[in-house]
Amino acid sequence: MAYLGGKILTTLLTAGESELAHSALVRPVTRGFPPEPFRFVGAHFVRGAVRRRDDLEHAGRKPDLLTRWLAGLAPSGVTPSKANLRARKG
């Protein structure tokens, strides 16, 4: 994966044309972020919701609607999936 990532980054940085520059791994940012200070405050709300949702799910309880919505705004790499959590336990 590091080799492939390096090839993609090299192609993008040198503005080279190859199939890697147009692959599914390279995608534009689809949603923008609000300006500061709203971004800072929003990030704290989302981070807190992710933490709260994970704690509730570990305790076997269902998070409330607002917590689920806020946690859903986090990038996908921020939160562990339920499958990963089950794999760690077993």
Contacts in CASP RR format, 6 or more apart in sequence:
PFRMAT RR
TARGET T0000
AUTHOR 0000-0000-0000
METHOD contacts of the structure
MODEL  1
MAYLGGKILTTLLTAGESELAHSALVRPVTRGFPPEPFRFVGAHFVRGAV
RRRDDLEHAGRKPDLLTRWLAGLAPSGVTPSKANLRARKG
4 20 0 8 1.000
4 25 0 8 1.000
5 25 0 8 1.000
7 20 0 8 1.000
8 20 0 8 1.000
8 21 0 8 1.000
8 23 0 8 1.000
8 25 0 8 1.000
8 26 0 8 1.000
11 17 0 8 1.000
11 18 0 8 1.000
11 20 0 8 1.000
11 21 0 8 1.000
12 21 0 8 1.000
12 26 0 8 1.000
20 26 0 8 1.000
33 39 0 8 1.000
34 42 0 8 1.000
45 70 0 8 1.000
46 70 0 8 1.000
46 71 0 8 1.000
46 72 0 8 1.000
46 73 0 8 1.000
46 74 0 8 1.000
47 74 0 8 1.000
48 70 0 8 1.000
49 66 0 8 1.000
49 67 0 8 1.000
49 68 0 8 1.000
49 69 0 8 1.000
49 70 0 8 1.000
49 71 0 8 1.000
49 72 0 8 1.000
49 74 0 8 1.000
50 70 0 8 1.000
50 71 0 8 1.000
50 74 0 8 1.000
50 78 0 8 1.000
50 79 0 8 1.000
52 63 0 8 1.000
52 67 0 8 1.000
52 71 0 8 1.000
53 63 0 8 1.000
53 67 0 8 1.000
53 68 0 8 1.000
53 71 0 8 1.000
53 79 0 8 1.000
54 79 0 8 1.000
54 80 0 8 1.000
56 62 0 8 1.000
56 63 0 8 1.000
56 67 0 8 1.000
57 63 0 8 1.000
57 82 0 8 1.000
57 85 0 8 1.000
58 85 0 8 1.000
63 71 0 8 1.000
71 79 0 8 1.000
72 79 0 8 1.000
END
